Amino acid sequence: MAGTHPLGKGLIRVMQGGVAAGLLVWLWHAADGAEAMRRLAGAQAGWLLAALAALSAQIVLSALRWRLTAARLGIAIDGATAVREYYLSQIVNQALPGGVLGDAGRAVRARAQAGLLASGQAVVFERLAGQIAIFALLAVAFGATLAVPGGLDWPGWAIWPVAALIGTGLGLPLILWGAARIVRGRMGRMLTRLWDRLHLCLFAREVRGRQALLSIGTALANVAGFAFCAEAVGAPIPLTAALALVPVILCAMVVPLTIGGWGLREGAAAAFLPLAGLSPAEAMAASIAFGLVFLAASLPGLLVVVGGGLRRAA
């Protein structure tokens, strides 16, 4: 938060790191951490490289989605700059609590052409497009597994929370659209401008096809990356189950309680992947492998930091 004292920010970060560590320690005991580490130690390099390729592809696709979104708001970003900036934001998001500081920096650095409001909206709308795609993929897979006998067997405790998650995720744009038409006065005008800009960036006829392709591409790349990590640790996930369960695990990472989603992601994996036949230890190993490979895929962002420092020194 903009007005937070530096000491307060530091305390929040320590607390988020503590939550991540606490969750991982608890999972170590609850999900047989020793077995999870054994599986990680024996992970197959080929599958890990496949996961690295998939997660690298999703970063590039996300960068192109940001470039497309920013262009709709009058911000011209060339492809190389978009990819470079996205890598930088990813490594910052992975390294610092909250998972959004890298995106905030991306908005600040892109503000010159149209102002901070527009550059901030470009970042928020781009991330929103990615989340909508994850929820849409989850909705299709969830519906299919419920409708087709012999598929994934959802227990009662999971059906309603997942349905609520889907409804919330896909309903946010509809809520904004409705509020822009119902609310009056100054707030109504603000909501209308916000909806108009969101529609311009994501849903206008001339752009929605490209937005959909890029966003579904990033969602599938993330799911593939997780599935490849599961294969690497000897715990393959059936395709239908991966499409239905991995998005739930990815959504857990968005909750800003830990650093880089650590702990929350592993907890969600240990809770949901047994529905696909994995043991909690296998689920934990697959999730940790995904986290490590995702971090490795973000490492080119360090080259941006080093390169920037070298240019300033020169």
Backbone torsions as a table, in degrees:
resi	resn	phi	psi	omega
1	MET	NA	143.8	-171.0
2	ALA	-62.2	-36.9	-175.0
3	GLY	-92.7	7.8	-176.6
4	THR	-75.3	134.7	177.8
5	HIS	-65.8	144.8	179.9
6	PRO	-52.6	-37.8	177.8
7	LEU	-63.5	-38.9	177.8
8	GLY	-65.3	-41.5	177.6
9	LYS	-61.4	-42.8	179.4
10	GLY	-62.5	-39.3	178.8
11	LEU	-64.9	-41.7	178.1
12	ILE	-60.8	-42.3	-179.4
13	ARG	-66.2	-40.3	176.8
14	VAL	-62.5	-41.6	-179.9
15	MET	-64.7	-41.1	179.0
16	GLN	-65.1	-40.9	176.0
17	GLY	-63.6	-38.0	177.8
18	GLY	-65.4	-39.1	177.6
19	VAL	-62.9	-44.7	178.7
20	ALA	-60.3	-48.0	-179.6
21	ALA	-62.9	-42.3	-179.9
22	GLY	-62.7	-42.3	178.7
23	LEU	-64.4	-41.7	-179.2
24	LEU	-66.8	-39.2	177.7
25	VAL	-64.5	-43.8	178.7
26	TRP	-61.5	-42.9	179.7
27	LEU	-66.7	-32.7	177.9
28	TRP	-56.3	-42.1	-178.9
29	HIS	-81.4	-37.2	-175.1
30	ALA	-78.6	-28.6	-172.4
31	ALA	-115.9	19.5	179.1
32	ASP	61.2	69.1	-177.7
33	GLY	-60.4	-32.6	179.9
34	ALA	-62.1	-41.5	177.6
35	GLU	-66.9	-39.0	177.4
36	ALA	-61.2	-42.7	179.4
37	MET	-66.8	-36.0	177.7
38	ARG	-62.3	-40.8	178.8
39	ARG	-68.8	-38.1	176.7
40	LEU	-63.2	-41.0	-179.4
41	ALA	-63.3	-29.4	180.0
42	GLY	-99.4	16.6	-177.2
43	ALA	-60.1	141.9	-178.2
44	GLN	-82.6	124.4	-174.4
45	ALA	-61.5	-36.2	-177.9
46	GLY	-61.0	-45.2	178.6
47	TRP	-67.7	-35.4	177.4
48	LEU	-65.2	-38.2	177.1
49	LEU	-66.5	-37.1	176.3
50	ALA	-63.2	-41.3	177.4
51	ALA	-64.0	-40.6	178.5
52	LEU	-61.6	-40.7	178.6
53	ALA	-64.9	-42.6	-179.4
54	ALA	-64.6	-43.8	-177.8
55	LEU	-73.5	-29.7	173.3
56	SER	-67.6	-39.2	177.8
57	ALA	-63.2	-38.0	-179.3
58	GLN	-68.9	-30.4	176.4
59	ILE	-67.5	-43.8	179.7
60	VAL	-65.2	-44.0	178.4
61	LEU	-62.8	-39.1	177.7
62	SER	-64.1	-39.1	178.1
63	ALA	-62.9	-41.4	178.5
64	LEU	-67.2	-34.0	176.2
65	ARG	-66.0	-40.2	176.9
66	TRP	-64.0	-41.8	178.9
67	ARG	-60.9	-44.1	179.5
68	LEU	-64.0	-44.0	-179.4
69	THR	-64.6	-44.8	-179.5
70	ALA	-62.9	-37.4	-179.5
71	ALA	-61.3	-32.5	179.5
72	ARG	-68.4	-19.7	179.9
73	LEU	-105.6	16.1	175.8
74	GLY	83.8	20.2	-180.0
75	ILE	-114.6	110.5	-178.6
76	ALA	-90.4	121.2	179.1
77	ILE	-128.8	125.5	178.4
78	ASP	-74.6	160.1	-173.3
79	GLY	-59.0	-43.7	-178.3
80	ALA	-63.5	-41.9	178.7
81	THR	-65.3	-41.7	179.8
82	ALA	-60.5	-44.7	-179.8
83	VAL	-66.2	-44.1	179.6
84	ARG	-60.6	-46.3	-179.2
85	GLU	-65.2	-36.8	-178.4
86	TYR	-69.2	-40.2	176.3
87	TYR	-60.5	-42.6	178.9
88	LEU	-61.8	-44.2	-179.8
89	SER	-64.7	-34.8	-179.0
90	GLN	-68.1	-42.2	-179.6
91	ILE	-68.1	-35.3	176.7
92	VAL	-67.8	-42.9	178.4
93	ASN	-60.9	-37.0	-179.9
94	GLN	-71.8	-32.8	-172.7
95	ALA	-87.3	-25.7	-173.4
96	LEU	-116.7	151.1	-179.4
97	PRO	-62.6	155.0	175.0
98	GLY	97.3	-35.1	176.9
99	GLY	73.7	12.4	-178.2
100	VAL	-130.2	-5.5	-176.3
101	LEU	-64.2	-35.6	176.8
102	GLY	-64.4	-38.8	178.2
103	ASP	-67.6	-38.1	178.1
104	ALA	-62.9	-41.4	177.5
105	GLY	-63.7	-37.1	177.2
106	ARG	-61.3	-41.4	179.1
107	ALA	-65.5	-42.3	-178.9
108	VAL	-63.3	-43.1	-177.3
109	ARG	-71.8	-19.7	-178.6
110	ALA	-98.7	10.1	-170.4
111	ARG	-79.6	-11.2	-168.9
112	ALA	-61.2	-38.8	-171.1
113	GLN	-78.9	-35.9	-173.1
114	ALA	-134.6	4.9	179.2
115	GLY	95.5	163.6	-175.1
116	LEU	-68.4	-33.6	179.4
117	LEU	-61.0	-48.7	-179.2
118	ALA	-65.5	-43.6	-179.0
119	SER	-66.6	-36.0	176.3
120	GLY	-66.2	-41.1	177.9
121	GLN	-64.3	-37.8	178.7
122	ALA	-60.0	-42.3	179.3
123	VAL	-67.5	-47.0	-178.6
124	VAL	-63.4	-45.1	-179.0
125	PHE	-64.9	-38.4	178.9
126	GLU	-63.3	-45.5	178.6
127	ARG	-65.5	-36.9	178.2
128	LEU	-63.2	-40.3	177.6
129	ALA	-58.8	-41.1	178.0
130	GLY	-64.5	-41.2	179.2
131	GLN	-67.7	-38.8	177.5
132	ILE	-59.9	-40.9	179.6
133	ALA	-64.4	-41.1	177.7
134	ILE	-61.3	-45.3	180.0
135	PHE	-66.4	-38.3	178.8
136	ALA	-65.0	-43.1	177.3
137	LEU	-62.1	-43.0	177.8
138	LEU	-62.8	-42.0	-179.1
139	ALA	-61.3	-44.8	-179.5
140	VAL	-64.5	-47.8	-177.9
141	ALA	-67.4	-38.9	179.0
142	PHE	-62.7	-47.3	178.5
143	GLY	-62.0	-41.2	-179.3
144	ALA	-65.5	-41.8	-178.9
145	THR	-70.5	-27.6	175.0
146	LEU	-75.2	-34.4	-174.0
147	ALA	-82.9	-30.4	-174.3
148	VAL	-95.7	117.5	178.8
149	PRO	-63.2	147.7	177.1
150	GLY	82.2	1.2	177.7
151	GLY	-88.0	-143.8	179.5
152	LEU	-67.1	129.8	-177.6
153	ASP	-97.2	99.6	-178.7
154	TRP	-78.8	124.8	174.2
155	PRO	-74.7	161.7	-178.3
156	GLY	-58.8	-35.0	-177.2
157	TRP	-67.9	-19.5	-176.8
158	ALA	-98.2	-28.1	-171.5
159	ILE	-61.2	-52.2	-173.8
160	TRP	-71.7	-39.9	174.6
161	PRO	-61.1	-39.9	179.3
162	VAL	-68.6	-40.6	177.4
163	ALA	-61.9	-40.9	178.3
164	ALA	-65.8	-38.8	177.9
165	LEU	-61.2	-44.8	179.1
166	ILE	-63.3	-47.0	-179.1
167	GLY	-60.6	-40.8	179.3
168	THR	-66.6	-46.6	-177.1
169	GLY	-64.0	-45.6	-178.7
170	LEU	-80.3	-18.9	-176.9
171	GLY	-84.4	-16.7	-176.4
172	LEU	-57.6	-48.2	177.2
173	PRO	-61.1	-36.2	179.3
174	LEU	-67.3	-37.2	177.6
175	ILE	-63.5	-43.6	178.3
176	LEU	-63.2	-42.8	179.0
177	TRP	-60.5	-45.6	-179.7
178	GLY	-66.4	-42.6	-179.3
179	ALA	-63.2	-36.4	-180.0
180	ALA	-64.3	-22.5	-178.7
181	ARG	-99.3	-17.1	-177.1
182	ILE	-99.4	-44.2	-174.3
183	VAL	-72.1	139.4	-179.1
184	ARG	-111.8	172.7	176.0
185	GLY	78.6	-158.8	-175.9
186	ARG	-61.4	-43.8	178.8
187	MET	-62.0	-40.0	178.2
188	GLY	-62.1	-40.6	178.5
189	ARG	-65.9	-38.2	177.7
190	MET	-64.2	-44.0	179.7
191	LEU	-65.7	-37.5	178.8
192	THR	-64.6	-43.6	177.5
193	ARG	-62.7	-40.0	179.7
194	LEU	-64.8	-44.6	178.5
195	TRP	-63.4	-42.9	-179.9
196	ASP	-58.7	-40.8	179.6
197	ARG	-70.9	-39.9	177.0
198	LEU	-62.6	-44.6	178.4
199	HIS	-61.7	-42.9	179.5
200	LEU	-58.9	-39.5	-174.7
201	CYS	-82.4	-35.9	-171.3
202	LEU	-113.5	-34.5	-167.1
203	PHE	-115.4	-6.1	178.2
204	ALA	-62.2	148.0	-172.8
205	ARG	-55.5	-40.0	-174.2
206	GLU	-76.6	-6.1	-175.6
207	VAL	-127.4	-19.0	-170.7
208	ARG	-65.6	-31.8	178.3
209	GLY	-64.6	-46.8	178.9
210	ARG	-66.0	-39.1	177.8
211	GLN	-62.4	-42.1	-179.2
212	ALA	-64.4	-44.8	-179.4
213	LEU	-62.1	-46.1	-179.1
214	LEU	-66.2	-40.1	-176.4
215	SER	-73.3	-43.2	175.9
216	ILE	-64.3	-35.7	177.0
217	GLY	-60.9	-44.4	179.2
218	THR	-66.7	-39.3	179.8
219	ALA	-63.2	-46.0	180.0
220	LEU	-66.2	-35.9	177.9
221	ALA	-64.2	-40.3	177.3
222	ASN	-64.4	-44.9	178.6
223	VAL	-62.6	-43.8	178.7
224	ALA	-61.9	-41.9	179.4
225	GLY	-59.3	-43.3	179.0
226	PHE	-67.0	-43.7	-179.7
227	ALA	-62.3	-38.9	178.1
228	PHE	-65.3	-37.8	177.0
229	CYS	-64.8	-38.7	176.8
230	ALA	-63.8	-41.4	175.5
231	GLU	-60.9	-39.5	-177.1
232	ALA	-61.1	-36.1	-178.0
233	VAL	-94.4	13.3	175.6
234	GLY	76.1	29.9	-179.1
235	ALA	-134.0	68.4	-175.7
236	PRO	-62.5	144.3	178.6
237	ILE	-110.0	126.4	175.7
238	PRO	-55.3	149.4	-174.2
239	LEU	-55.6	-49.8	-178.0
240	THR	-61.3	-41.9	179.0
241	ALA	-64.9	-39.0	178.8
242	ALA	-62.4	-43.6	-179.4
243	LEU	-66.0	-29.3	-177.9
244	ALA	-89.4	-35.3	-170.9
245	LEU	-97.7	-37.6	-177.4
246	VAL	-61.4	-40.4	176.1
247	PRO	-57.6	-35.1	176.8
248	VAL	-62.8	-42.2	179.8
249	ILE	-65.9	-40.8	179.0
250	LEU	-65.1	-36.3	178.3
251	CYS	-63.8	-32.9	178.8
252	ALA	-62.2	-30.5	-179.2
253	MET	-67.0	-22.8	-175.6
254	VAL	-73.7	-24.7	-179.0
255	VAL	-65.4	119.8	-170.7
256	PRO	-82.8	52.4	-180.0
257	LEU	-99.5	-17.2	-176.9
258	THR	-133.9	-174.8	177.6
259	ILE	-94.1	121.5	176.7
260	GLY	62.1	19.1	-179.9
261	GLY	78.5	1.8	-178.4
262	TRP	-62.3	140.0	-178.6
263	GLY	90.7	-54.5	176.7
264	LEU	-65.5	-43.9	179.8
265	ARG	-63.4	-44.2	-179.1
266	GLU	-67.2	-37.4	177.2
267	GLY	-64.1	-44.1	178.3
268	ALA	-64.1	-39.1	178.6
269	ALA	-63.4	-45.1	-179.5
270	ALA	-65.8	-27.7	-179.9
271	ALA	-80.6	-39.4	-169.8
272	PHE	-101.9	-33.6	-175.5
273	LEU	-67.7	-25.5	171.6
274	PRO	-57.8	-20.9	174.4
275	LEU	-64.2	-22.2	178.3
276	ALA	-99.1	9.5	176.4
277	GLY	96.9	0.8	178.7
278	LEU	-83.3	150.1	171.9
279	SER	-79.9	160.3	176.2
280	PRO	-56.0	-36.4	179.1
281	ALA	-65.9	-42.4	177.7
282	GLU	-63.7	-41.7	179.3
283	ALA	-63.4	-42.6	179.1
284	MET	-64.4	-42.3	178.9
285	ALA	-62.5	-43.1	179.6
286	ALA	-63.5	-40.5	-178.3
287	SER	-69.1	-41.8	177.9
288	ILE	-63.9	-42.3	177.7
289	ALA	-59.7	-42.2	178.3
290	PHE	-61.3	-44.8	179.5
291	GLY	-60.7	-41.9	-179.7
292	LEU	-69.5	-40.6	178.8
293	VAL	-68.3	-38.0	177.1
294	PHE	-62.0	-40.6	176.6
295	LEU	-63.2	-42.3	178.0
296	ALA	-62.9	-38.8	179.2
297	ALA	-65.6	-25.3	-179.5
298	SER	-86.5	-10.6	-173.2
299	LEU	-59.7	-29.9	174.7
300	PRO	-55.1	-20.0	174.5
301	GLY	-60.2	-28.6	177.1
302	LEU	-65.0	-32.4	178.3
303	LEU	-64.7	-33.8	177.1
304	VAL	-65.6	-42.7	179.0
305	VAL	-63.0	-48.1	-179.3
306	VAL	-63.9	-43.7	179.6
307	GLY	-62.3	-40.2	177.0
308	GLY	-63.4	-39.6	178.4
309	GLY	-66.5	-38.0	178.7
310	LEU	-66.0	-38.2	179.3
311	ARG	-66.9	-39.3	179.0
312	ARG	-66.8	-36.8	179.1
313	ALA	-66.6	-34.8	178.7
314	ALA	-71.0	NA	NA
